[in-house]
Amino acid sequence: MANPPSGLEADLFAQGGERDPQISARGPARPLPNRFYAQVSVDETTQGFGILLDARPVYTPQKQRVIAPSRLLAEYLALEWAAQTSTINPAAMPLTRLTNTALDGVALQQAAVEAELMRFAASDLICYRVEEPETLASRQAACWDPVLAFLKDRLGAKLSLGAGVTFVNQSSEALAALNSAVRATVKSGAGAPFRLTAMYELTALSGSLALALALAHKFLSVEAAWTAANLDEDFQMSVWGEDQEALARREKRYSDFRAAALLLDCIA
């Protein structure tokens, strides 16, 4: 078997695995690279757990060696590489993408990522309610109110509600409590960038730091959190009919959401 060019793994993920749809419309997609390795294994090091493709370490787009802080995460990463068939498709490797993000990006700017999470908290999805139709208002209350109660009772964060799209000012006490909850979830040490990456992905995909925290604390399952995040869209589809393209896009986001939840569990 021929050896791949140096840094092939890094270059592959630097492309992100997916092309811009407008670029794709103008020209043929770049072919996926052929699988160049036979065996995938986990390599224990003094820093953590690496991935070997045959005898070669895997690197991030910024040429850092991929080192996971737990064996469990490394084993899941190895499974993603092993699952590739004749070609390597980065779009089918969400946990590897998140690991690269943690090592190359989040680890270098944890304070900035935490601040971005708090911007989500200031306009959390579950704090914005409809007044009509009554059916949707009732569904929002039934699904989201228990999460608000969890935040208040377990995390000390009492969030205010608003109607429609009018901005709701959350109290400084509530935001401070959410910030403390994020820091307690992220913790410190080698696993912190990974946990913060997972929390950011869960929050960005759901539009709700509240749902991400409820999931992190096992108050909600992955499926329940995703259902809560898509409650409004599901209601609209029940009224106007399903949009197959929207459902396909959601399935891709759900795959990323599950990967982020798994990442959090791997280094809990």
N, C-alpha and C positions, 0 to 999 in steps of 0.2 A: 504494500500500500504506500502510495506516495505521500510524503509529508506535506501538509498545507503550508502556505506562506506564513511567515511569522506574524502573529497578531490577527489571524483570520477571524478568530472568535470575537475579538474586540471590534473589528471592522464590521462584522455582521450585525452586531447589536447597535453599533453607532448609527446604522441605517434605520433602526427602529422597527424593522420587519414589515412595515407597511408604507406604501407610497401615498403621496398626496393624491386624492381622487382627481383633481384637475390635471395633474401631471399624467396620471394613468390614462385619462381620456385622450391626451394628445399623443401618446406614444406607448409602445409595448412595455410591460412591466419587466424590470430586471429579473432574469431567472434566479430562482433560489439556488444557493450553492449546494453541491453534492455533499452528502455525508462522507467525511474523510477518515473516520475513526471506527474501530471495531468494538472496543470495550470502554465502558464508563465506570469509574470507581471513585470512592471517597478517600481522600488522603488526609490523615490527621497530622497537623503541624503544631508547632509551639504557639501559634497565634489563633488556631481554630481548625476548621475543616475545609479543605479545598476539594476541587473536582478535577479529576484527571481524565482526559480523552486519550486512551491508550496510555502513554507515559507523559503526556503533555498537559501542563496546568491550563486551566481556563482563565482568561483575563477579561477585564471590563473594557468598555470603549476608551477609557483613559489609561489603559495599560496597567491597571492594578490587578494583581492576582485576586481572583474571587476566593475569599475566605469567609465562610459562614461561622457565626458564633456558636452554633449548635450542630451536633451530628444529625439531628432530625431534619433541619433545614437543608443541610448538605445532601442528605439522602433524597429529599424531594427534588432538589436541583438536578441531581444525577438522573433521576427518573425522567425529567423533562428532556435531557440530552439523549438518554437511551431510547426514548419514545420516537425520536426522529427516524424517518425511514430512509429512502434513497436520497432525499434532500433535507436541508435544515431550514425550518420555518420559524423565525423568531416570534411571529404573531401567535404561535401555538405554545409559547414558553413564557407565560406571564410572570411566574415566580422568578425566573432568571432576569427578566426585565426589571422587576422591582428590586432585586438584589443589586443589579448594576446601578440603579438610581440611588439606593441607600449608600453605596460605597463611593460613587463618583460625585454625587450631588448633595444629598441630605447631610452626610457626615461633615461636610465642609461649611454648612450654613444652617445648623439646627435651629438657631434662634430665629432666623428669617422664616423657616418653615413653620415653626410654632406660632409666630405672629400671623402667618397666613391662615392657620387653623382658627385663630381667634376671630379673624374677619368673617369666617363662615359662621362662627358662634353668634356674631352680632346680627345675623339675618338668617337664622336657622329655619329650614323648610317647615318644621312641624309647628312653628310659632305663627304661621300665616294661614288663616282659616277663611273659608268661604261662608257667606251668610245664606246663600241659596245656590243651587237647589238644596233643599233640606236633607235629601238622601245623602248627598256628598258630605254635607256638614256633619251629619250623624256618623258617617264612616270615618271621617277625620278624627272626631272626638273619641270614638271607640278604639281606634288604632293608635293615636298619638298621645292621648291623655295619660295612659299608663306610663309612657316613657317620661313625660313631664313629671309625673309623681315620683318615678325612680330618681330622676335628677335632683328633685327637691329633697326627698327623704334620705337617699343614700349619698349624694354628692354635695348637698347643701346649695344647689343652684336652682333658684326659683325664677323661671323664665316668664316673661309677659307675652300675652297673645295679642294679635292684631287681626283686623278684617281686611281681606283683599290684599292689595299690594302696597298699602300704606306702611311706610317704614316704622318699625317698633323699636324704641330705645330700650335696650336691656340695662338693668341696673349694674353699676360697677361691682357690686357684691356678687351678683350672679355670674358675671364674666370672670371675676377673680376665682370663683369656685370652679368654674369650668377649666380655667387655666391650670389650677392646682390638680384637677383630675387628669388633665392631659399629661402633666409632668409626672404624676404618680404612675400613669400607664406606661409612659415612655421609659421611665427609670433612668439609669446611667450605665456606663460601661460599654463594652463592645456591641451589645445588642441594641443600644439606644437608637442609632440611626435606622436600624431595620424596623423597630417598633414605630418610630415616628413616620417612616415611609408608609408603613401599613395604615396608620391612623389617617394620614393625609389622603391616601388613595380611597379609603372607606368613606371619608368625609366628602371628598370631591365627587365621587361617583353617586353618592346618595343625596348630596346637597345638605347634609345635616351632621354636624358634630355630635348632636344629641344621640342620633341613631348609632354613630360610630362608637360612642362611649357605652351605650347600652349593649352593643354587641361585644365590645372588649370586656365588659364586666359580666358577660353571660346572661344578662337580663333578656336579651333577644338572641334567637338563633340567626344564622346567616340568612336563611330563607325568610324569616319573619322581618328582619331588618330591610331586606331588599323589597319585600312586599309593601312595607310601610313607606319606603322611599318612592315607590311607583304607584301609590294609591290614587293620586289625581289622574295620572295617565290611564290607569286601568279603568277608572270610572268613565273617562271620555271615550275610551274604546267600547265600553259596554253600551254607550248611547249611540255613537256614530259608526261603530264597526271597527274591526281590527285593521291596522296598517301593517302589512307584512314587512315592509322595509324598516319601519320603526321597531318592530319586534325583533328583526335580525340584528339591528344595532344594539338593542337592549340585551340580547343574548351575549353579545361580545362584551358589553360592559359588566354583565353578571359574571362572566368568566373571570374578568379582572377583579371584581369584587370578592369572589370566592378565594382568589389567589391572595389578596390582601389579608383576608381573614385567616387563611392558612399560615401566612407569614407571621402574623401576630401570635398564633398558637404555637408555632415552632420555636419561639424564643420567649415564651411567657415566663 
